[in-house]
């Protein structure tokens, strides 16, 4: 039986979609069967981050409405074995949360991990992912506004999800020193245990611009941090990446 993980944030621009794509790619590279579900209805970008633009002909609403079986709707990655994508519809009209929960439940029979990239905020895509998630990863930047929004997101998740972890993304040591804060302070502010710290890394932006999964183009910096997070999801003990 697979595990469903919701990836979310309190505000846009924290790197949630990049994290979903990278961690999914790493889990697949580590031998797991992984399904990415883009829940950002109307503003989907996970296909770009995975390098699967224009390959998805069906979306998860087609599966929910029984117009297409899950295995046919999910697009397999041509270069990363074990990685598939189920994209989001362009409209939130007539989406039944119960049908989405059943879809994710069915996916657990085929995949070890289902990572759902939910939109920032508390809209339809967020609610769908929350309804089907076993675990949640909240992605935040180090600034106070991002941490406050992360706290609000956590308060919404705690009613239905007990396993919630924090990822601090786009971290620059110089900014931490300037703000006179630390990762420990960020954890306390968000009220969550820490799953990983990802440094600011231009290779993430370059990979996104080229629509190439980061795991195929880099092995250090953010790429190493994503790999470490993936190993922790698998239950391995991996030290936090040292930021220089």
C-alpha angles and dihedrals in degrees: 000000000000129000123238118214125190115211112200146147140200095240140016124265098043094115098254095145093046089052093049092051095044098045091046090051091049093049089052091047087053089059103266128129106239133187120196115203117195107214095174094110114205093003102058117163104153090099089060093049090051095045091244100117114157093002096101110085096169130043133205092269088064089056093045091051091047092241090126134014117248096245092055095044094050110086116220118223111246095217107026109065114220096021122117137170132215108190131212127256121247093239136043093212116133097357110157113209090207091057090050091052089051090049092054091044090054090047090059088068090062105029135052093212133021113195115194117200102209124190123253113263129035103285133126097294091050092050093048093051092045092052092056102035127112091184138011136214116201114202119205141167121228098253120105095244092055091047092050091051089047089055091053091050091050091052089057093048099047092074092067110012124058099179106069124154134186128230118192108210136193091016119179116189091213091058092049089054092046093051090045090229137115142206089264090057089050091052091050091048093051093039094226140115114252120253097176151330120232120196125223103267128175090208088073091058092044093050091049092050090052093043090234121137109248092232088067095052110033140035103184141051111020091002091060090047091052090050091051091051090051091052091050090052086056089054098257121142107239125166119239116266111262112237117216 
